[in-house]
Amino acid sequence: MAMKFSRESFLEDCLAARRRDGMPAVRELLKEAVRDPAPILAELGDPTEAKLDVFHNSSELTIFAAHWTPRMNLLPHDHQMEALIGIYTGREDNILWRRTEGRIEAVKARCLFAGDVVGLGADAIHSVTNPLPRFTGGIHIYDGDFFATERHQWDPETLAEEPSDGDTIRQIFAEENRRYRAANG
C-alpha cells in the first residue's frame, strides 16, 4: 500500500533533516517521496496551470511544487544555492550550461521522468522544457531563500546574462497559461 503524502509533514521532515544532516538527508526524503508519485498527486492534485505552489520559504529552505504547462520552456537561469528537483508527474528536460566569455554554452542535457531526482550545485545554470503534451509537476527544494536571492537569467536568443527578474518569470508563466488556455479552450 502506498504511503500517504502530506505537504506539512514533508516540510517538517525536510526542515528537521536539513538541520540534522544537511541537504543530502533532504535529498533522500525527496527520493522517497517521488518514488511513488500517486500519494503526491492525491495530496496536491494534477497540475492544471503553470505556477509555483509554495510549501515553505525561509532563509533556511524553500520548497515548492513547480507546474509546467505542456511544451513550456523556461530560459537559462541560476539559483545561487544548492537545489533538488524531484518529478512526480510528467517530464522535465534540463539543459545544463556553463559560463564562457560573455555568454553561456550548453554542456549537458538531463531528462527527468516521474520518480527521478536531480541535485544542482549552487553554481549550476540550467534551462527547463516540458516536452510533453500534458502538464509536468515537480517538487523543488532550495538550500536558502529562493525568492530573496539575487539570481541571473540569460536571454534565450543572445544568451547574454542579465539579472533574474521575478516580473519576467511571472510574465513567462502568465503567457504559458494564456497559450495553454487558447489551445485547449
C-alpha positions as CSV (number, residue, x, y, z in Angstrom):
1,M,0.0,0.0,0.0
2,A,1.3,3.5,-0.9
3,M,2.3,5.8,1.9
4,K,0.3,9.0,2.4
5,F,2.0,12.3,1.4
6,S,1.3,15.4,3.4
7,R,2.9,18.7,2.4
8,E,3.0,19.7,6.1
9,S,4.7,16.5,7.2
10,F,7.1,16.6,4.2
11,L,8.0,20.1,5.1
12,E,8.6,19.3,8.8
13,D,10.7,16.3,7.8
14,C,12.8,18.3,5.3
15,L,13.5,21.0,7.8
16,A,14.5,18.5,10.5
17,A,16.7,16.5,8.1
18,R,18.4,19.7,6.9
19,R,19.1,20.8,10.4
20,R,20.4,17.4,11.4
21,D,22.3,16.2,8.3
22,G,22.1,18.9,5.6
23,M,20.9,18.7,2.0
24,P,22.0,15.0,1.4
25,A,19.4,14.0,4.0
26,V,16.8,16.2,2.4
27,R,17.6,14.6,-1.0
28,E,16.8,11.1,0.5
29,L,13.4,12.4,1.7
30,L,12.7,13.7,-1.8
31,K,13.7,10.5,-3.4
32,E,11.4,8.5,-1.1
33,A,8.5,10.9,-1.7
34,V,8.7,10.8,-5.6
35,R,9.5,7.1,-5.7
36,D,5.7,6.5,-5.8
37,P,4.1,9.7,-7.2
38,A,0.4,8.6,-6.5
39,P,0.3,9.9,-2.9
40,I,1.7,13.3,-4.0
41,L,-0.9,13.6,-6.8
42,A,-3.6,12.6,-4.2
43,E,-2.5,15.5,-1.9
44,L,-1.6,18.2,-4.5
45,G,-3.9,17.2,-7.4
46,D,-2.9,17.1,-11.0
47,P,-1.3,20.3,-12.2
48,T,-3.7,22.5,-14.2
49,E,-1.7,25.7,-14.8
50,A,1.9,26.9,-14.8
51,K,2.7,28.0,-11.3
52,L,4.8,27.7,-8.2
53,D,2.8,26.2,-5.3
54,V,5.0,27.3,-2.4
55,F,5.1,25.0,0.7
56,H,7.7,27.0,2.6
57,N,10.1,29.9,2.1
58,S,12.7,31.0,4.7
59,S,16.4,31.8,4.9
60,E,16.9,28.1,5.7
61,L,14.9,26.3,3.0
62,T,12.5,27.0,0.1
63,I,10.1,24.2,-1.1
64,F,7.6,24.4,-3.8
65,A,5.8,22.3,-6.4
66,A,6.6,23.7,-9.9
67,H,4.0,23.1,-12.6
68,W,4.9,23.4,-16.2
69,T,2.3,23.6,-19.0
70,P,2.6,21.3,-21.9
71,R,5.6,22.2,-24.1
72,M,6.6,25.0,-21.7
73,N,10.2,26.4,-21.8
74,L,12.0,28.3,-19.1
75,L,15.0,30.4,-20.1
76,P,18.5,29.6,-18.8
77,H,18.8,30.7,-15.2
78,D,20.8,30.0,-12.0
79,H,19.7,29.6,-8.4
80,Q,22.8,30.7,-6.5
81,M,22.2,27.9,-4.0
82,E,22.0,24.1,-4.0
83,A,18.8,22.8,-5.5
84,L,17.0,19.5,-5.6
85,I,14.3,18.6,-8.1
86,G,12.0,15.6,-7.9
87,I,9.5,14.9,-10.6
88,Y,6.1,13.4,-9.6
89,T,4.3,13.7,-12.9
90,G,5.3,14.3,-16.5
91,R,8.8,15.0,-17.6
92,E,11.3,17.8,-17.3
93,D,14.2,18.2,-19.7
94,N,17.1,20.2,-18.5
95,I,19.9,21.7,-20.5
96,L,22.9,22.4,-18.3
97,W,25.1,25.4,-19.2
98,R,28.5,26.8,-18.3
99,R,29.8,30.4,-18.4
100,T,32.1,31.4,-21.3
101,E,33.4,34.7,-22.4
102,G,30.3,37.0,-22.0
103,R,27.8,34.1,-22.7
104,I,27.0,30.6,-21.7
105,E,27.2,27.4,-23.7
106,A,25.3,24.1,-23.4
107,V,27.4,21.3,-21.9
108,K,24.9,18.6,-20.9
109,A,21.3,17.5,-21.1
110,R,19.3,15.6,-18.5
111,C,15.7,14.2,-18.9
112,L,13.8,13.7,-15.6
113,F,10.8,11.4,-15.5
114,A,8.3,10.8,-12.7
115,G,10.3,9.3,-9.8
116,D,13.6,10.9,-10.8
117,V,15.5,13.3,-8.5
118,V,18.5,15.5,-9.5
119,G,20.7,17.8,-7.5
120,L,22.1,21.0,-8.8
121,G,25.1,22.8,-7.3
122,A,25.0,26.4,-6.2
123,D,26.8,27.4,-9.4
124,A,24.6,25.4,-11.8
125,I,22.9,27.1,-14.7
126,H,20.0,25.3,-16.4
127,S,17.0,25.8,-18.7
128,V,13.9,23.7,-18.5
129,T,11.5,22.3,-21.0
130,N,8.4,20.2,-20.6
131,P,8.4,18.3,-24.0
132,L,5.1,16.5,-23.3
133,P,1.6,17.4,-24.4
134,R,0.5,17.3,-20.8
135,F,1.5,19.0,-17.5
136,T,4.6,18.3,-15.5
137,G,4.9,18.6,-11.8
138,G,8.0,18.5,-9.6
139,I,9.0,19.3,-6.1
140,H,11.8,21.8,-5.9
141,I,13.8,22.3,-2.8
142,Y,16.4,25.1,-2.4
143,D,19.0,25.5,0.3
144,G,18.0,29.0,1.3
145,D,15.6,31.8,0.5
146,F,15.0,31.3,-3.3
147,F,12.8,34.4,-3.6
148,A,15.2,36.9,-1.8
149,T,18.4,35.7,-3.5
150,E,19.9,37.7,-6.4
151,R,20.0,35.4,-9.4
152,H,20.7,35.6,-13.1
153,Q,19.0,34.6,-16.3
154,W,20.2,34.5,-19.9
155,D,18.4,35.9,-22.9
156,P,17.1,32.8,-24.9
157,E,18.2,34.3,-28.2
158,T,21.5,36.0,-27.4
159,L,22.5,34.1,-24.3
160,A,23.5,37.4,-22.8
161,E,23.4,37.5,-19.0
162,E,21.0,39.7,-17.1
163,P,19.7,39.9,-13.5
164,S,16.9,37.5,-12.9
165,D,13.7,39.4,-12.7
166,G,10.7,38.0,-10.8
167,D,8.4,40.0,-13.1
168,T,9.9,38.4,-16.2
169,I,9.4,34.9,-14.7
170,R,5.8,35.7,-13.7
171,Q,5.2,37.0,-17.3
172,I,6.5,33.7,-18.7
173,F,4.2,31.8,-16.5
174,A,1.2,34.0,-17.4
175,E,2.0,33.8,-21.1
176,E,2.2,30.0,-20.9
177,N,-1.1,29.8,-19.1
178,R,-2.7,32.0,-21.8
179,R,-1.1,29.9,-24.6
180,Y,-2.4,26.7,-23.0
181,R,-6.0,28.1,-22.4
182,A,-6.1,29.4,-26.0
183,A,-5.1,26.0,-27.4
184,N,-7.4,24.0,-25.1
185,G,-10.5,26.1,-24.7
